[in-house]
Every structure is written in structure tokens, then in C-alpha cells.
């Protein structure tokens, strides 16, 4: 692969033994299952809820239009705020963190590629108050993102911003709002049309957690000065690679099968552990994809299967000093995926300081050498303890490689869903909570749900006050 490789030696029985490892013969034993999963996903490319597969192939003129708009916004606003939750927030946050300066908001304006960037993916009142303490709403672009247009958290954030903007700017407030939603339906779309806000559409068959390469992400990235063409070129390259037939030449297919096999063997926890602060939120992005897509009570035949693998995010080397103890000596119920970077965009040499004893072994090395040695040492420790692990290795963190990594994770999720024979695109568990929230806040039409909620609460027992 160009820029990314997957090393899965430490998943195999030759490395961790026959009890915990996978025999090479498994590829042949499950040949039909693997081929069927690949064919099922690829035969539906661009159809139904798999419109996300076509996002890397967006019309070049549309890319140019978004880039031009982003350039104008970049010079117009000092701050860019995303109001969104779930996929509307995690995808943009993961990519921006990967590709922007790690202290982006703290740089002087003339040293930054674009405006200060904030992703508000929660409704903690202290968090909102803190945001309003550090931005000037009149000099801020608010990008309100919700696929359905009905997400209560996002709508509440928007109402707060609108109130402040109208007090400060009057009718000009509409210039500070852009909404990204499903065109033609939903509360957010209706508000945008009525008030004249800028609108970007999310494709009907693009679910929130698969939407990062739609305008959900492309508009913020363009505004922040990220090269969309390189990002999409990487995504396109990985998309084509993920169409290969042979499992050992198809990175997403083999990654999906490694996890599927592990689930079948009782390893129901998937740890995603990047060894780069720039890729920290890629673990969060993966966790949403994996948990929301694969955690399903019933399969496609209507049988109760309670499928899924619990995703856990970790950060190397930080979590070597906390979680790794559990992963190395705890239950044999985990698979660890490392993400490594060969060449960091900046390097810091560990100097030779005279008179310092006991630390000589570190001197004249670099922090890049140290963090990669830590990653390899952790993989060694897990392997020695017979714990399955594999590594996704990037030659560098770049727009091209980040585009590849996004598509790798999305195709891996889709292929694994097909292997499990579940619907990877619905989210009934999430929807139930949304409906309950509507009812508890008194939204008309949800009276029956409110009565159901009240009947379910038993507050007269088992409470300590």
C-alpha cells in the first residue's frame, strides 16, 4: 500500500500460540465467508446506506467550489465552531487534529492556516459558557451539523448562538451561520430556509458516522486550510485497494476478518491505540464506527445475536502507564490495534547533558525514536504474554494518509458487519434515547413515550440520600 501498511504477525498462532492466535489455515477455512462479505459490501457501493463509498470520488468542480468558499470564510472569521454530536463532530475533530498544528488555536493569527477551531459535541453548560468566554460571536462562523436536522443537543446549541448573534448583529446574523443537514427535510433545514442561512447537504444514504468526507468535514477542512484534493486522493486510493479480491491484499478485509475471528474466539474488546498525539481522535472516530455499527441485538435474519465488540480508545505512550497492565495480564478478551508513524513532521533531539547519570542511554536519540521504541516494546510485551495485537503503520501523517486511514476504518467496519450478518447502518439503541429525551423535554407528539418513561421509573427503592 502507498503510505500505509498493516503488520498482523502478532495475531497469528506462530507468534502467540495456538490457544490465543489464529492459524494461517483460518483464511482458507473461512474463505467463503470472507468472499461473501466482500461481495456483499462492494455490490452495494453507492446504494442505500452505502453512499459513503462514493464520497472520495466527488466531482472535482464541487471540490473546487468548497475550497473557494472555505478560502473566503478563512479570511472572514477569526473562529470556526462546529455544533454537532457523534459523526457530525468526531470525523471533523479527528481529521483537524491530525492535520493542523497541535497548538493550532494558540498560534498567532498570521501563523495559523485558518481560524481558531472548536468542536462542541456536548451540552455541558459549563463547556458552552467557557466557549463564549473565549470567542467573539460576531467574528465567529457557526457550522450547525445534524444529518436528521432533529438532534436536540445540536439545535439547543444553535438557539443559544442565534440569540447572541441577533443581539450583536441583528439581521446580519445569518452570515455567521451555515447548516449542514439533509436537504428538503427536518427542523434544521426548515429553519435555514426560512432565515436564509447557507446550506450544505448530506447525501440521503450517508449516515452520520460515515459522513466525514461529505460537506460535514469538507467545509471545515477547506476553511482551515487543509488540502481537500490530497485528502480525497488518499481516500480514493484506499477505496480502490479495498476492492481487491484476495484477503491478504485487501487491508480492510483482512483487518475486519482478524477482528471477526477474534470475536468468535471470545475476544469481545477492541482497543485502538495510536502512538501519535495527532492521531489521538482517530481512536474516538474508530470507537463510534465500531460500536454503533456492530453493536446489534438482532441479525439480518431477525435472530437475537447480541453482536458486537466493545471499542476502547487508548493513547501511546500515555496509556502504557495505565491500561497496558490490564491488557498484558488481565483477561484474554482483547485485541489491540496500534497506529504508528514512521516519520514525524517535527523532531526533537534528546540532548547530551554533562553530569547527568543514569539517563545516558536516552542522550542523542530523538523523541521520534523513543515513541516508536515504546510502541514496538509494548507490542513485544503483549505478544510475549500471548495477547493478540496488530499494527497499522503510516509512513507519515499527511492529507493523503489520513484520507486512506478514514476509508480503511470505514470499509473494515462494513466488511465486519457483513461477516456478522448484521445491519451496520441502523442505530435503534441510539434512537430510543433520542425519543426519550424529546418526551422528557415536552416535545409535542411524544406524550405516549413520556407515560412509558414515567411507568418505567421506580424511585421509591434502592436510593441512598
C-alpha positions in Angstrom: 0.0 0.0 0.0 1.1 3.5 -0.7 1.9 5.2 2.7 0.2 2.6 5.0 1.0 -1.0 5.9 -0.6 -3.5 8.2 1.6 -5.9 10.2 -0.6 -8.7 11.7 2.1 -11.2 12.6 1.3 -10.8 16.3 -2.3 -12.1 15.6 -1.1 -15.4 14.4 -0.5 -18.7 16.2 3.1 -18.6 15.3 3.7 -15.6 17.4 1.2 -16.1 20.3 0.5 -19.8 20.3 -2.4 -21.9 19.1 -4.7 -21.2 22.1 -4.8 -17.4 21.5 -3.5 -17.0 18.0 -5.2 -17.5 14.6 -3.8 -20.4 12.4 -2.9 -19.4 8.9 -5.4 -22.1 7.8 -8.3 -20.0 9.0 -8.1 -17.9 5.9 -8.9 -21.0 3.8 -11.4 -22.4 6.3 -13.4 -19.1 6.2 -12.7 -18.4 2.5 -16.4 -18.4 1.6 -17.4 -16.2 4.5 -14.7 -13.7 3.6 -15.5 -13.6 -0.1 -19.2 -13.3 0.7 -18.7 -10.3 3.0 -16.5 -8.6 0.4 -19.0 -9.2 -2.4 -22.0 -8.0 -0.3 -20.3 -4.7 0.6 -18.9 -4.0 -2.9 -22.0 -5.0 -4.8 -23.9 -2.3 -2.8 -21.4 0.5 -3.3 -23.1 3.8 -3.8 -26.5 2.3 -3.0 -28.8 2.7 0.0 -26.8 3.5 3.2 -23.6 2.9 1.3 -23.4 6.2 -0.5 -20.4 6.9 1.7 -18.3 4.6 -0.5 -18.6 7.2 -3.3 -17.6 10.3 -1.3 -13.9 10.1 -2.3 -15.0 10.4 -6.0 -16.8 13.7 -5.5 -17.0 15.9 -8.7 -13.8 17.9 -9.0 -15.8 21.1 -9.7 -17.6 20.6 -6.4 -14.3 20.3 -4.6 -13.1 23.5 -6.1 -16.3 25.3 -5.1 -16.0 24.1 -1.5 -12.3 25.1 -1.4 -13.0 28.5 -2.8 -15.8 29.0 -0.2 -13.5 27.8 2.6 -10.8 30.3 1.5 -13.3 33.2 1.7 -14.6 32.1 5.1 -11.0 31.7 6.3 -10.3 35.3 5.8 -13.7 36.5 7.0 -13.9 34.9 10.5 -11.5 34.6 13.5 -13.1 31.5 14.9 -14.9 28.4 13.4 -17.2 26.5 15.7 -18.9 23.2 14.9 -22.1 22.4 16.7 -22.7 18.7 16.3 -22.5 15.3 18.0 -21.4 11.8 17.1 -20.3 11.6 13.5 -21.0 15.2 12.9 -18.3 16.1 15.3 -15.8 13.2 15.6 -14.9 13.0 12.0 -14.0 16.7 11.6 -12.3 16.7 15.0 -10.1 13.6 14.2 -9.0 15.0 10.8 -8.4 18.5 12.0 -6.4 17.3 15.0 -4.3 15.0 12.7 -3.5 17.7 10.1 -3.4 21.0 11.9 -0.6 22.3 14.2 -1.1 20.6 17.5 -1.3 24.0 19.2 -3.4 25.5 16.4 -5.6 27.8 18.4 -2.7 29.1 20.4 -0.7 30.3 17.4 -0.7 33.9 16.4 -3.3 34.6 13.6 -0.6 35.1 10.9 1.0 31.7 11.8 -2.2 29.7 11.5 -3.6 28.2 8.3 -7.1 29.3 9.3 -9.4 30.5 12.1 -9.4 29.1 15.6 -11.3 25.8 15.6 -13.7 24.5 18.2 -15.8 21.3 18.0 -18.7 21.4 20.6 -20.0 17.9 20.8 -21.7 18.1 24.2 -24.3 20.2 26.0 -22.5 20.6 29.3 -23.5 24.1 30.4 -20.0 24.9 31.7 -18.5 24.0 28.4 -20.8 26.3 26.5 -20.2 29.1 28.9 -16.4 28.6 28.5 -16.6 28.7 24.7 -18.5 32.0 24.9 -15.8 33.3 27.2 -13.0 32.8 24.5 -14.8 33.7 21.2 -16.3 36.8 19.9 -19.6 35.5 18.4 -19.7 38.4 15.9 -16.4 37.2 14.5 -17.3 33.5 14.6 -18.7 31.2 12.0 -21.1 28.6 13.5 -21.4 25.4 11.4 -24.5 23.6 12.7 -24.4 19.9 11.6 -27.0 17.2 12.1 -28.0 14.6 9.5 -31.6 14.3 10.6 -32.0 18.0 11.4 -33.7 16.9 14.6 -30.8 16.4 17.0 -31.9 18.1 20.2 -28.4 18.8 21.5 -27.3 20.5 18.3 -30.5 22.5 18.0 -30.1 23.7 21.5 -26.6 24.9 20.8 -27.8 26.7 17.7 -30.5 28.5 19.6 -28.0 29.8 22.1 -25.7 31.1 19.4 -28.6 32.7 17.5 -29.8 34.6 20.5 -26.3 36.1 21.0 -25.8 36.8 17.3 -29.1 38.5 16.8 -28.4 40.8 19.8 -25.0 41.6 18.4 -25.6 41.7 14.6 -29.3 41.9 14.0 -30.3 40.8 10.5 -26.6 40.3 9.6 -26.5 37.3 12.0 -27.4 35.0 9.1 -23.9 35.5 7.7 -22.4 33.7 10.7 -24.4 30.5 10.3 -24.0 27.7 7.9 -26.0 24.5 8.3 -25.1 21.0 7.1 -28.0 18.7 7.0 -30.4 16.6 4.8 -31.8 18.9 2.2 -35.5 19.1 2.0 -36.5 17.7 5.4 -36.0 18.3 9.1 -36.3 21.1 11.6 -32.8 22.5 10.9 -33.3 22.6 7.1 -36.7 24.4 7.6 -35.1 27.0 9.9 -32.2 27.5 7.5 -34.6 28.1 4.5 -36.8 30.4 6.5 -33.9 32.5 7.8 -31.7 32.5 4.8 -28.7 30.6 6.2 -26.2 28.9 4.0 -26.9 25.2 3.5 -24.7 22.2 2.6 -26.4 18.9 2.0 -25.6 15.4 3.4 -26.5 12.6 1.0 -29.6 10.6 1.8 -27.6 7.4 2.1 -24.6 8.8 4.1 -25.0 8.1 7.8 -23.5 10.5 10.3 -20.6 8.2 11.4 -19.7 7.7 7.7 -20.1 11.4 6.7 -16.6 12.8 7.3 -15.7 13.1 3.6 -19.1 14.8 2.8 -19.6 18.5 3.4 -19.8 17.6 7.1 -16.0 17.5 7.0 -15.0 19.1 3.7 -16.3 22.6 4.5 -14.5 22.9 7.9 -11.3 21.4 6.3 -11.3 23.8 3.4 -11.8 26.7 5.9 -8.9 25.5 8.0 -6.6 25.3 5.0 -6.4 21.6 4.8 -5.8 20.3 1.2 -9.0 18.6 0.2 -7.6 17.2 -3.0 -4.8 15.3 -1.3 -7.2 14.1 1.4 -9.7 12.8 -1.2 -6.9 11.3 -3.3 -5.8 9.2 -0.4 -9.4 8.2 0.3 -9.8 7.2 -3.4 -6.6 5.2 -3.4 -7.7 3.2 -0.3 -11.2 2.7 -1.7 -9.7 1.1 -4.8 -7.3 -1.0 -2.7 -10.3 -2.2 -0.6 -11.9 -3.7 -3.7 -9.1 -6.3 -4.2 -10.2 -9.9 -4.1 -7.5 -11.6 -2.1 -7.9 -11.1 1.6 -4.2 -10.8 2.1 -4.0 -7.9 -0.4 -7.1 -6.1 0.9 -6.2 -4.2 4.1 -9.8 -3.5 5.3 -10.9 -7.0 4.5 -8.1 -8.6 6.5 -8.5 -6.2 9.4 -12.2 -7.0 9.5 -11.6 -10.7 9.4 -8.9 -10.5 12.2 -11.5 -8.9 14.5 -14.3 -11.2 13.4 -12.2 -14.3 14.1 -11.2 -12.8 17.5 -14.9 -12.1 18.4 -15.7 -15.7 17.6 -12.9 -16.8 20.0 -14.4 -14.7 22.8 -12.2 -11.5 22.4 -15.0 -9.0 22.7 -12.9 -5.9 23.3 -11.1 -3.9 20.6 -8.5 -1.5 21.8 -7.4 1.3 19.3 -4.1 2.8 20.4 -2.4 5.4 18.3 1.2 6.3 19.1 0.9 9.9 18.0 -0.9 12.8 19.6 -2.0 14.0 16.1 -4.0 10.7 15.7 -5.5 10.7 19.2 -9.0 11.3 18.0 -8.8 8.7 15.2 -9.3 6.3 18.1 -12.5 8.1 19.0 -13.6 8.1 15.4 -13.0 4.3 15.3 -14.8 3.7 18.5 -18.0 5.3 17.2 -17.8 3.5 13.9 -17.1 0.1 15.5 -19.5 0.4 18.5 -22.5 2.0 16.8 -22.2 -0.1 13.6 -21.6 -3.6 15.0 -23.5 -3.5 18.4 -26.8 -5.0 17.3 -29.3 -7.2 19.1 -30.6 -9.0 16.0 -29.0 -10.1 12.8 -30.4 -9.7 9.3 -32.4 -12.9 9.7 -34.2 -11.4 12.8 -32.4 -13.8 15.2 -31.2 -12.4 18.5 -27.4 -12.5 18.5 -26.3 -9.5 20.6 -23.4 -8.9 18.3 -20.5 -6.5 18.7 -17.1 -5.9 20.1 -16.6 -3.1 22.7 -14.2 -0.5 21.4 -11.8 1.2 23.8 -9.5 4.1 23.0 -6.0 4.5 24.3 -3.0 6.7 23.6 0.6 5.7 23.4 2.7 6.2 25.4 0.3 7.8 27.9 -1.7 4.6 28.5 1.3 2.3 28.8 1.4 3.7 32.3 -2.3 2.8 33.0 -4.2 0.4 30.7 -1.4 -1.8 29.4 -1.1 -3.6 32.8 -4.6 -4.8 32.3 -4.1 -5.7 28.6 -0.9 -7.7 29.4 -2.0 -9.6 32.5 -5.8 -9.3 32.6 -8.5 -11.5 30.9 -7.8 -12.8 27.4 -10.7 -10.9 25.9 -8.9 -8.1 23.9 -7.4 -7.3 20.6 -5.1 -4.3 20.5 -4.6 -2.3 17.3 -1.7 0.1 17.3 -1.3 3.0 14.9 2.3 4.0 14.4 4.0 6.8 12.5 7.5 6.2 11.0 8.4 9.8 10.3 7.1 12.6 12.4 6.6 16.1 10.9 8.7 17.6 13.6 11.6 16.1 15.6 13.2 16.9 18.9 16.7 15.6 19.8 17.3 14.5 23.4 20.5 16.4 24.2 23.7 15.2 25.8 23.8 17.0 29.2 27.1 16.6 31.1 26.9 15.3 34.7 23.5 13.6 34.4 23.9 10.0 35.4 21.5 7.1 34.7 20.0 8.8 31.7 22.9 8.4 29.3 21.0 5.8 27.2 18.5 8.4 26.2 21.0 11.0 25.1 21.5 11.7 21.4 18.3 9.8 20.5 15.2 11.7 19.3 11.6 11.7 20.7 10.5 10.1 17.5 12.9 7.2 18.1 11.7 7.0 21.7 8.0 6.9 21.0 8.4 4.2 18.2 10.6 2.1 20.5 7.9 2.4 23.2 5.3 1.2 20.6 7.4 -1.7 19.5 8.2 -2.6 23.1 4.5 -2.6 24.0 3.7 -4.9 21.1 6.5 -7.2 22.2 5.2 -7.3 25.8 1.7 -8.1 24.6 3.0 -10.8 22.2 5.2 -12.3 24.9 2.1 -12.5 27.1 0.2 -14.2 24.2 -2.2 -11.2 23.6 -3.2 -10.6 20.0 -2.2 -7.3 18.5 -1.5 -5.8 15.1 -0.2 -2.5 13.8 -1.3 0.0 11.2 1.8 1.9 10.2 1.8 5.2 8.4 5.0 6.5 6.8 3.9 10.0 7.8 0.8 11.9 8.9 -0.3 13.7 5.7 -3.6 14.5 4.0 -3.1 11.6 1.7 -2.5 9.1 4.5 -5.3 10.4 6.7 -7.7 10.0 3.7 -6.5 6.4 3.4 -6.9 5.8 7.1 -10.5 7.0 7.2 -11.6 4.8 4.3 -9.7 1.8 5.8 -11.7 2.1 9.1 -15.0 2.6 7.3 -14.5 -0.4 4.9 -13.2 -2.5 7.8 -16.4 -1.8 9.7 -18.6 -2.5 6.7 -16.9 -5.8 5.9 -17.0 -6.9 9.6 -20.7 -6.1 9.7 -21.3 -8.3 6.6 -19.3 -11.2 8.3 -21.5 -10.8 11.4 -24.6 -10.7 9.1 -25.9 -7.6 10.9 -27.2 -4.2 9.7 -24.1 -2.0 10.2 -26.0 1.2 9.3 -29.0 1.4 11.6 -28.9 2.5 15.3 -32.0 1.6 17.1 -30.4 1.8 20.5 -29.4 5.4 19.9 -32.8 6.4 18.5 -34.6 5.1 21.7 -32.6 7.6 23.8 -33.3 10.4 21.4 -37.1 9.8 21.6 -37.0 9.5 25.3 -35.2 12.9 25.5 -37.8 14.5 23.3 -40.6 13.2 25.5 -38.9 14.3 28.8 -38.5 17.9 27.5 -42.2 18.0 26.5 -42.0 17.9 22.7 -45.5 17.6 21.2 -46.3 14.2 19.9 -44.3 12.3 22.4 -46.9 12.1 25.2 -47.2 8.3 25.0 -43.4 7.9 25.2 -43.4 10.1 28.3 -46.0 8.0 30.0 -43.9 4.9 29.2 -40.9 6.5 30.8 -42.7 7.5 33.9 -44.1 4.0 34.3 -40.5 2.6 34.0 -39.0 4.7 36.8 -39.1 3.2 40.3 -37.8 5.9 42.6 -39.2 4.5 45.8 -36.5 1.9 46.3 -32.8 1.4 46.3 -31.8 5.0 46.7 -29.2 6.3 49.2 -29.6 10.0 50.1 
